[in-house]
């Protein structure tokens, strides 16, 4: 009987989007955890140019927001608004809007144990990709080098000669 109660409680829990106070995302996560509420803060690794070098930073995927899981029948959702670090639950109308489970499951599936989002389709050296933007749009190329700053060096066959071109990762689609 106790096991069925746990399953029912899990089914009643829904994910909501919470807006955090400025620079208080980690405080909000800690306070939600102290209240026994599940939260999800997807992170991403960002590379920034600093002087002559590059600096890697871990930042929230959605700056200023995090996801909170709760059963609105068990805990009034307005209590979340008074949690330290939380500004408010995002509402459409008078009630907070539920984030579909499929979206959260998709994000969680792409995260490492530390919550850092990984590329869904990684570009790797030796792989083939199609250029989707710019003057070489439509060309199929071989990936020669992948750099941390989202620059990819590809080999294009132009008029019988192999040419190396630097391109942004967003302008490529990996091929099977």
Secondary structure, 3 states (H helix, E strand, C coil): CHHHHHHHHHHHCEEEEEEECCCCHHHHHHHHHHCCCEEECCEEEEEEEECCEEEEEEEECCCCEEEEEECCCCCCCHHHHCCCCEEEECEECCEECEECHHHHHHHHHCECCCCEECCCCCCCCCCEEEECCCCCCCCEEEEEEECCCCEEEEEEEECCEEEEEEEEHHHEEECC
